[in-house]
Amino acid sequence: MIKFTKSLTAVAVAMAALAGPALAEYPEGPVEFVVPWPPGDLEDILTRMIAEDFQEAYGVPAAVVNRPGGGGGPFPGAIDVANAPADGSTIGSFIIAVPVVGPQIGIPELNPDPFVPLGNFLTYPFVIATSGDAPYQSMEELAAYAGDNGVVLGHFGAPLVPTQVTLGLAHQMGFSYASDAAFDALDCNTLASGDVDVINTTLQLILPCLDDVTVLASIGADRISLTPDAPTVSELADGLDVALWNGLFVHRDTPQEIQDAIIAVARETVMSDRAQALAAETGALVYWQPADEVVTQIQTDIETLAGIEAMLAQ
């Protein structure tokens, strides 16, 4: 930890020297990292690591603020970041939906997209899961069962990418969910309560009860290391290959030298031993994807989601 802290401090000092007086004034006061979900999931844990290292590197208070949307997904929290000063004092830790879906759903504060990416740092191990004693233990069995029985889906929000992928998979497999509902958190209790029959959620939220649930499929390019027998959605149907990532964003008017100062800490944090250990424990991918690559990724994801929406409209 001492070696890592010294390294971060050296990064901050070096960047200050390169950028001159403008960067030396940043940050002038406390910094907030806004996570638009409840505490406990991977984006929250990793963002807290970044905030801790930011505070150590720059000597100002840095905290994670959780602003769940109450069924509105990440968008209320994203609006808070959009309305904050463009001075690096408020940083968004956002899922794919904020830049990909947010500008498309009639929220004035998010259209046009007010953000620029600093970098992506996480790809969720995202799954479609059910209870271990459900009368279906594969997507094929679920499709057959749903033909004669009502199955309720729990998700984080109807317009969000994993929900659209889950509905697209059902469409291609010839069935539909009888109803669905949005939740701020989808965990072991959600399934145990019987409120829903199937959930799409991050693996992190069901790790405590993984032995008691069945992962029907995972969302992403590759199978998850902790659930290697569960096929990916893209293995089961075409056109649904979407990686569910999380990254850091700021208002697009934020000066580049401030963006660079945030990046310097975040990049080193996510490549640290403790962040990579978390990846190994949870099946997540933890990395640093630079801003220019994120811009390209966002455009690709917009096109993929448009294809899924067209499929569901048929």
KEMAR-532777 format. One record per residue (C-alpha): x, y, z; residue in three letters. Coordinates in steps of 0.2 Angstrom, whole numbers, plus 5000, padded with zeros to 4 digits. Example, Ala and Ser with C-alpha at 12.3 -4.5 7.8 and 13.67 -1.06 7.14 Angstrom:
BEGIN
+------+------+------+-----+
!    X !    Y !    Z ! res !
+------+------+------+-----+
! 5062 ! 4978 ! 5039 ! ALA !
! 5068 ! 4995 ! 5036 ! SER !
+------+------+------+-----+
This chain:
BEGIN
+------+------+------+-----+
!    X !    Y !    Z ! res !
+------+------+------+-----+
! 5000 ! 5000 ! 5000 ! MET !
! 5014 ! 5012 ! 5004 ! ILE !
! 5022 ! 5009 ! 4987 ! LYS !
! 5006 ! 5011 ! 4978 ! PHE !
! 5002 ! 5028 ! 4988 ! THR !
! 5020 ! 5034 ! 4983 ! LYS !
! 5017 ! 5030 ! 4965 ! SER !
! 5000 ! 5039 ! 4965 ! LEU !
! 5008 ! 5054 ! 4973 ! THR !
! 5022 ! 5054 ! 4960 ! ALA !
! 5009 ! 5054 ! 4946 ! VAL !
! 5000 ! 5069 ! 4953 ! ALA !
! 5016 ! 5079 ! 4956 ! VAL !
! 5022 ! 5075 ! 4938 ! ALA !
! 5006 ! 5079 ! 4930 ! MET !
! 5005 ! 5096 ! 4940 ! ALA !
! 5022 ! 5100 ! 4934 ! ALA !
! 5018 ! 5096 ! 4916 ! LEU !
! 5001 ! 5105 ! 4916 ! ALA !
! 5007 ! 5121 ! 4925 ! GLY !
! 4997 ! 5133 ! 4936 ! PRO !
! 4980 ! 5127 ! 4930 ! ALA !
! 4982 ! 5109 ! 4936 ! LEU !
! 4990 ! 5115 ! 4952 ! ALA !
! 4974 ! 5122 ! 4957 ! GLU !
! 4964 ! 5106 ! 4954 ! TYR !
! 4956 ! 5100 ! 4965 ! PRO !
! 4952 ! 5115 ! 4975 ! GLU !
! 4940 ! 5106 ! 4987 ! GLY !
! 4931 ! 5090 ! 4990 ! PRO !
! 4927 ! 5079 ! 4975 ! VAL !
! 4912 ! 5067 ! 4973 ! GLU !
! 4911 ! 5051 ! 4963 ! PHE !
! 4893 ! 5048 ! 4959 ! VAL !
! 4887 ! 5030 ! 4958 ! VAL !
! 4869 ! 5030 ! 4953 ! PRO !
! 4866 ! 5013 ! 4961 ! TRP !
! 4865 ! 5007 ! 4979 ! PRO !
! 4881 ! 5002 ! 4988 ! PRO !
! 4889 ! 4985 ! 4986 ! GLY !
! 4891 ! 4981 ! 4968 ! ASP !
! 4907 ! 4980 ! 4958 ! LEU !
! 4906 ! 4998 ! 4951 ! GLU !
! 4903 ! 5004 ! 4969 ! ASP !
! 4918 ! 4995 ! 4976 ! ILE !
! 4930 ! 5000 ! 4962 ! LEU !
! 4924 ! 5018 ! 4962 ! THR !
! 4928 ! 5018 ! 4981 ! ARG !
! 4945 ! 5012 ! 4978 ! MET !
! 4948 ! 5026 ! 4965 ! ILE !
! 4941 ! 5039 ! 4977 ! ALA !
! 4952 ! 5033 ! 4991 ! GLU !
! 4968 ! 5034 ! 4980 ! ASP !
! 4962 ! 5051 ! 4973 ! PHE !
! 4961 ! 5058 ! 4991 ! GLN !
! 4978 ! 5051 ! 4995 ! GLU !
! 4986 ! 5058 ! 4979 ! ALA !
! 4978 ! 5075 ! 4979 ! TYR !
! 4976 ! 5078 ! 4998 ! GLY !
! 4957 ! 5083 ! 4997 ! VAL !
! 4942 ! 5074 ! 5003 ! PRO !
! 4935 ! 5062 ! 4990 ! ALA !
! 4920 ! 5052 ! 4992 ! ALA !
! 4908 ! 5040 ! 4983 ! VAL !
! 4890 ! 5046 ! 4984 ! VAL !
! 4876 ! 5033 ! 4980 ! ASN !
! 4861 ! 5040 ! 4971 ! ARG !
! 4850 ! 5025 ! 4966 ! PRO !
! 4836 ! 5030 ! 4954 ! GLY !
! 4821 ! 5021 ! 4963 ! GLY !
! 4817 ! 5011 ! 4948 ! GLY !
! 4823 ! 5025 ! 4936 ! GLY !
! 4839 ! 5016 ! 4933 ! GLY !
! 4855 ! 5027 ! 4933 ! PRO !
! 4847 ! 5042 ! 4925 ! PHE !
! 4843 ! 5052 ! 4940 ! PRO !
! 4861 ! 5051 ! 4946 ! GLY !
! 4867 ! 5055 ! 4929 ! ALA !
! 4856 ! 5071 ! 4929 ! ILE !
! 4864 ! 5076 ! 4945 ! ASP !
! 4882 ! 5075 ! 4937 ! VAL !
! 4876 ! 5084 ! 4921 ! ALA !
! 4869 ! 5098 ! 4932 ! ASN !
! 4885 ! 5100 ! 4942 ! ALA !
! 4899 ! 5112 ! 4939 ! PRO !
! 4911 ! 5107 ! 4925 ! ALA !
! 4926 ! 5108 ! 4936 ! ASP !
! 4930 ! 5090 ! 4941 ! GLY !
! 4922 ! 5091 ! 4958 ! SER !
! 4908 ! 5079 ! 4952 ! THR !
! 4913 ! 5063 ! 4943 ! ILE !
! 4900 ! 5050 ! 4936 ! GLY !
! 4904 ! 5032 ! 4938 ! SER !
! 4892 ! 5026 ! 4924 ! PHE !
! 4886 ! 5010 ! 4916 ! ILE !
! 4884 ! 5008 ! 4897 ! ILE !
! 4866 ! 5015 ! 4897 ! ALA !
! 4870 ! 5033 ! 4902 ! VAL !
! 4878 ! 5037 ! 4886 ! PRO !
! 4870 ! 5024 ! 4875 ! VAL !
! 4852 ! 5025 ! 4881 ! VAL !
! 4851 ! 5042 ! 4891 ! GLY !
! 4851 ! 5053 ! 4876 ! PRO !
! 4837 ! 5043 ! 4867 ! GLN !
! 4823 ! 5043 ! 4880 ! ILE !
! 4817 ! 5060 ! 4881 ! GLY !
! 4827 ! 5067 ! 4896 ! ILE !
! 4832 ! 5085 ! 4892 ! PRO !
! 4847 ! 5085 ! 4904 ! GLU !
! 4855 ! 5070 ! 4894 ! LEU !
! 4851 ! 5075 ! 4876 ! ASN !
! 4862 ! 5080 ! 4868 ! PRO !
! 4874 ! 5069 ! 4878 ! ASP !
! 4882 ! 5081 ! 4891 ! PRO !
! 4897 ! 5069 ! 4895 ! PHE !
! 4914 ! 5064 ! 4889 ! VAL !
! 4922 ! 5048 ! 4895 ! PRO !
! 4938 ! 5047 ! 4905 ! LEU !
! 4939 ! 5029 ! 4903 ! GLY !
! 4931 ! 5012 ! 4906 ! ASN !
! 4937 ! 5001 ! 4920 ! PHE !
! 4924 ! 4987 ! 4922 ! LEU !
! 4915 ! 4974 ! 4912 ! THR !
! 4902 ! 4966 ! 4923 ! TYR !
! 4899 ! 4948 ! 4924 ! PRO !
! 4880 ! 4950 ! 4920 ! PHE !
! 4869 ! 4935 ! 4921 ! VAL !
! 4851 ! 4929 ! 4918 ! ILE !
! 4847 ! 4919 ! 4934 ! ALA !
! 4833 ! 4910 ! 4942 ! THR !
! 4831 ! 4900 ! 4959 ! SER !
! 4839 ! 4883 ! 4960 ! GLY !
! 4822 ! 4874 ! 4962 ! ASP !
! 4813 ! 4883 ! 4947 ! ALA !
! 4805 ! 4871 ! 4935 ! PRO !
! 4817 ! 4876 ! 4922 ! TYR !
! 4836 ! 4875 ! 4923 ! GLN !
! 4841 ! 4881 ! 4905 ! SER !
! 4835 ! 4895 ! 4893 ! MET !
! 4828 ! 4881 ! 4882 ! GLU !
! 4818 ! 4874 ! 4897 ! GLU !
! 4812 ! 4892 ! 4902 ! LEU !
! 4806 ! 4895 ! 4884 ! ALA !
! 4796 ! 4879 ! 4884 ! ALA !
! 4789 ! 4882 ! 4902 ! TYR !
! 4784 ! 4900 ! 4897 ! ALA !
! 4773 ! 4894 ! 4883 ! GLY !
! 4760 ! 4888 ! 4896 ! ASP !
! 4765 ! 4898 ! 4912 ! ASN !
! 4767 ! 4916 ! 4917 ! GLY !
! 4785 ! 4920 ! 4921 ! VAL !
! 4790 ! 4937 ! 4929 ! VAL !
! 4806 ! 4946 ! 4925 ! LEU !
! 4815 ! 4957 ! 4937 ! GLY !
! 4827 ! 4970 ! 4929 ! HIS !
! 4836 ! 4987 ! 4933 ! PHE !
! 4825 ! 4997 ! 4921 ! GLY !
! 4815 ! 4993 ! 4905 ! ALA !
! 4826 ! 5004 ! 4893 ! PRO !
! 4842 ! 4998 ! 4900 ! LEU !
! 4854 ! 4987 ! 4889 ! VAL !
! 4854 ! 4971 ! 4899 ! PRO !
! 4835 ! 4972 ! 4899 ! THR !
! 4834 ! 4974 ! 4881 ! GLN !
! 4846 ! 4960 ! 4878 ! VAL !
! 4836 ! 4949 ! 4889 ! THR !
! 4820 ! 4953 ! 4880 ! LEU !
! 4828 ! 4951 ! 4864 ! GLY !
! 4834 ! 4933 ! 4868 ! LEU !
! 4817 ! 4928 ! 4873 ! ALA !
! 4810 ! 4935 ! 4857 ! HIS !
! 4823 ! 4925 ! 4847 ! GLN !
! 4819 ! 4909 ! 4857 ! MET !
! 4800 ! 4911 ! 4854 ! GLY !
! 4793 ! 4916 ! 4871 ! PHE !
! 4789 ! 4932 ! 4881 ! SER !
! 4788 ! 4936 ! 4899 ! TYR !
! 4771 ! 4938 ! 4906 ! ALA !
! 4776 ! 4954 ! 4916 ! SER !
! 4792 ! 4963 ! 4922 ! ASP !
! 4797 ! 4975 ! 4935 ! ALA !
! 4811 ! 4987 ! 4939 ! ALA !
! 4822 ! 4986 ! 4955 ! PHE !
! 4837 ! 4996 ! 4962 ! ASP !
! 4845 ! 4980 ! 4967 ! ALA !
! 4842 ! 4962 ! 4961 ! LEU !
! 4850 ! 4950 ! 4973 ! ASP !
! 4847 ! 4934 ! 4983 ! CYS !
! 4832 ! 4941 ! 4992 ! ASN !
! 4824 ! 4946 ! 4976 ! THR !
! 4822 ! 4928 ! 4970 ! LEU !
! 4819 ! 4921 ! 4988 ! ALA !
! 4805 ! 4933 ! 4990 ! SER !
! 4795 ! 4926 ! 4975 ! GLY !
! 4792 ! 4943 ! 4968 ! ASP !
! 4800 ! 4938 ! 4952 ! VAL !
! 4804 ! 4922 ! 4944 ! ASP !
! 4819 ! 4927 ! 4933 ! VAL !
! 4832 ! 4941 ! 4936 ! ILE !
! 4845 ! 4949 ! 4925 ! ASN !
! 4858 ! 4956 ! 4937 ! THR !
! 4877 ! 4956 ! 4940 ! THR !
! 4885 ! 4941 ! 4947 ! LEU !
! 4892 ! 4950 ! 4962 ! GLN !
! 4874 ! 4953 ! 4969 ! LEU !
! 4870 ! 4934 ! 4969 ! ILE !
! 4887 ! 4927 ! 4974 ! LEU !
! 4882 ! 4924 ! 4992 ! PRO !
! 4868 ! 4912 ! 4986 ! CYS !
! 4876 ! 4906 ! 4970 ! LEU !
! 4874 ! 4888 ! 4976 ! ASP !
! 4856 ! 4891 ! 4977 ! ASP !
! 4852 ! 4899 ! 4960 ! VAL !
! 4854 ! 4893 ! 4942 ! THR !
! 4863 ! 4905 ! 4930 ! VAL !
! 4853 ! 4902 ! 4914 ! LEU !
! 4865 ! 4913 ! 4903 ! ALA !
! 4878 ! 4927 ! 4904 ! SER !
! 4878 ! 4943 ! 4894 ! ILE !
! 4894 ! 4947 ! 4886 ! GLY !
! 4907 ! 4941 ! 4873 ! ALA !
! 4914 ! 4927 ! 4884 ! ASP !
! 4908 ! 4915 ! 4897 ! ARG !
! 4911 ! 4920 ! 4915 ! ILE !
! 4925 ! 4911 ! 4924 ! SER !
! 4914 ! 4907 ! 4940 ! LEU !
! 4899 ! 4900 ! 4929 ! THR !
! 4908 ! 4892 ! 4915 ! PRO !
! 4893 ! 4880 ! 4911 ! ASP !
! 4881 ! 4894 ! 4908 ! ALA !
! 4881 ! 4899 ! 4889 ! PRO !
! 4882 ! 4917 ! 4884 ! THR !
! 4867 ! 4926 ! 4876 ! VAL !
! 4877 ! 4928 ! 4860 ! SER !
! 4879 ! 4909 ! 4859 ! GLU !
! 4860 ! 4906 ! 4860 ! LEU !
! 4855 ! 4920 ! 4848 ! ALA !
! 4862 ! 4931 ! 4835 ! ASP !
! 4864 ! 4950 ! 4836 ! GLY !
! 4865 ! 4951 ! 4855 ! LEU !
! 4883 ! 4952 ! 4859 ! ASP !
! 4885 ! 4967 ! 4870 ! VAL !
! 4898 ! 4970 ! 4884 ! ALA !
! 4890 ! 4978 ! 4899 ! LEU !
! 4904 ! 4990 ! 4905 ! TRP !
! 4906 ! 5004 ! 4918 ! ASN !
! 4917 ! 5020 ! 4916 ! GLY !
! 4921 ! 5037 ! 4923 ! LEU !
! 4913 ! 5052 ! 4915 ! PHE !
! 4913 ! 5071 ! 4917 ! VAL !
! 4904 ! 5085 ! 4909 ! HIS !
! 4910 ! 5089 ! 4892 ! ARG !
! 4915 ! 5106 ! 4897 ! ASP !
! 4928 ! 5100 ! 4910 ! THR !
! 4945 ! 5106 ! 4905 ! PRO !
! 4957 ! 5093 ! 4898 ! GLN !
! 4970 ! 5095 ! 4911 ! GLU !
! 4957 ! 5091 ! 4925 ! ILE !
! 4952 ! 5076 ! 4915 ! GLN !
! 4970 ! 5070 ! 4914 ! ASP !
! 4972 ! 5072 ! 4933 ! ALA !
! 4957 ! 5061 ! 4936 ! ILE !
! 4963 ! 5048 ! 4923 ! ILE !
! 4980 ! 5048 ! 4931 ! ALA !
! 4974 ! 5041 ! 4947 ! VAL !
! 4960 ! 5030 ! 4941 ! ALA !
! 4970 ! 5021 ! 4928 ! ARG !
! 4983 ! 5016 ! 4941 ! GLU !
! 4970 ! 5011 ! 4954 ! THR !
! 4961 ! 4999 ! 4942 ! VAL !
! 4977 ! 4990 ! 4937 ! MET !
! 4983 ! 4988 ! 4955 ! SER !
! 4984 ! 4972 ! 4964 ! ASP !
! 4969 ! 4974 ! 4975 ! ARG !
! 4958 ! 4979 ! 4960 ! ALA !
! 4964 ! 4964 ! 4950 ! GLN !
! 4961 ! 4953 ! 4965 ! ALA !
! 4943 ! 4958 ! 4965 ! LEU !
! 4942 ! 4954 ! 4947 ! ALA !
! 4949 ! 4936 ! 4950 ! ALA !
! 4937 ! 4934 ! 4965 ! GLU !
! 4921 ! 4939 ! 4955 ! THR !
! 4923 ! 4935 ! 4937 ! GLY !
! 4923 ! 4953 ! 4932 ! ALA !
! 4935 ! 4961 ! 4919 ! LEU !
! 4944 ! 4975 ! 4927 ! VAL !
! 4955 ! 4986 ! 4916 ! TYR !
! 4958 ! 5003 ! 4909 ! TRP !
! 4951 ! 5008 ! 4892 ! GLN !
! 4956 ! 5025 ! 4886 ! PRO !
! 4943 ! 5038 ! 4882 ! ALA !
! 4946 ! 5038 ! 4863 ! ASP !
! 4942 ! 5019 ! 4863 ! GLU !
! 4927 ! 5022 ! 4874 ! VAL !
! 4920 ! 5034 ! 4861 ! VAL !
! 4921 ! 5021 ! 4848 ! THR !
! 4914 ! 5008 ! 4859 ! GLN !
! 4899 ! 5019 ! 4863 ! ILE !
! 4895 ! 5021 ! 4845 ! GLN !
! 4896 ! 5003 ! 4842 ! THR !
! 4884 ! 4999 ! 4856 ! ASP !
! 4872 ! 5012 ! 4850 ! ILE !
! 4871 ! 5003 ! 4834 ! GLU !
! 4869 ! 4986 ! 4842 ! THR !
! 4855 ! 4992 ! 4853 ! LEU !
! 4846 ! 5000 ! 4838 ! ALA !
! 4846 ! 4982 ! 4830 ! GLY !
! 4839 ! 4974 ! 4846 ! ILE !
! 4825 ! 4988 ! 4847 ! GLU !
! 4821 ! 4984 ! 4829 ! ALA !
! 4820 ! 4966 ! 4832 ! MET !
! 4808 ! 4968 ! 4847 ! LEU !
! 4797 ! 4980 ! 4836 ! ALA !
! 4794 ! 4966 ! 4824 ! GLN !
+------+------+------+-----+
